[in-house]
Amino acid sequence: MLDYILKIITATRTEAEFKAGVSVRGGLALRVAAQSRALMLGRDFVIPEDVQAMAGAVLAHRLSLARQTSDALEERRTVLAGLRRIINAVPVPE
C-alpha cells in the first residue's frame, strides 16, 4: 500500500492543474488515515479502498489550483475532481 500511496502523491506533483503537489507529510497523513479506517472496519491491514476513501478528506486541503478561482467551493470541487482522476488513473495493487 505504501507504493500505491506514493504513486498517488507523485501524480499530484506532476498534475498541471495543481500549483504544487502533496508533500511527504501529506502522504504520511494519508497512510495513517487509511490505517485508521481499516481498524475502524475491523481489519488489521489496509486495502486500496481505504486509501481511496480517505484521499479526498486528507489531501484536498493540501492542494491549490494553478489557476485560482474566486469561489472557494468551486475550487474544492475542482481539486476533488482532480484527485478522483488521479486515483482512477493510478493502477490499483493486487
Secondary structure, 3 states (H helix, E strand, C coil): CHHHHHHHHHHHHHCCCEEECCCHHHHHHHHHHHHHHHHHCCCCCCCHHHHHHHHHHHHHHHCEECCCCCCHHHHHHHHHHHHHHHHHHCCCCC
